């Protein structure tokens, strides 16, 4: 009788986990220099990839170092 509820709950859990994994994988890609320049001049705040870029910068030392180099140019 409640089998469909269990199936729905399992599906929702799977979907939520899949979304989280997808976000993590997207954050692993290094940011392009153009994106880093937009971070430096703050124009990235108006783009849809703002959250992903800032999130990536929070965990990626390579992009943090590149951002430092770009900001000194």
N, C-alpha and C positions, 0 to 999 in steps of 0.2 A: 504494500500500500504506500509506504513512504520511500520506495525505491527510487522514484524519479527525483525526490528531494535530495537524496544522497548523491545521485549522479550529477545533479545541478551543483551541489556544493563542491564535489570533486572537480568539476569543470572550472568553476570559479577560482578555486585554489590553484589549479594548473595554469589558468590564464594569468593570474596575478604573479605567480612565480616567473612565468615566461616574460612578462613585461619587465620585471626587475632585472632578469638576466640580459634582456635586450638593451636596457639602459646601461648596464655595466659594460657590455661589449662595445657600445658606442663610445663610452668614455675612454676606452683603451686606445683608440685611434689618436695619434698625435695631431695637434693642431697645426694648420698651415700658417706660414708666416703672415699671410694677409689677415687671417683671423687674429693672430697675436697683435698685429699693428692696430686693428680695430679695438682690441682690449686696451692698448696703450692710450689711444686717443678717445676712449670711452664711447665711440660710436656703435659698439656692438650691443649696447643696452637696448637698442631699438630693433634688434634682429631676433628672429625666432630661435636661433641656436645659442642665445645668451646663457641660459641655464646649463646647457651641456658643456659649453666652453669653460665657464667658471668652475663647474664641477670637475672637469678634467684637470684644470690647472691646480685644483686642490689636492690631486693625488699623483700628478706626474712631474717628477723632478726634471726630466729632460725638457719639457715644455716650460717649466718655471725658469730654467736657466736660459732658454732661448728667448723668453719674454724679457728677462733682464738685459740680454744683449740688444734686443730690438729697442728697448726703452732708452738705451744709451746712444743710439744712432742719431 
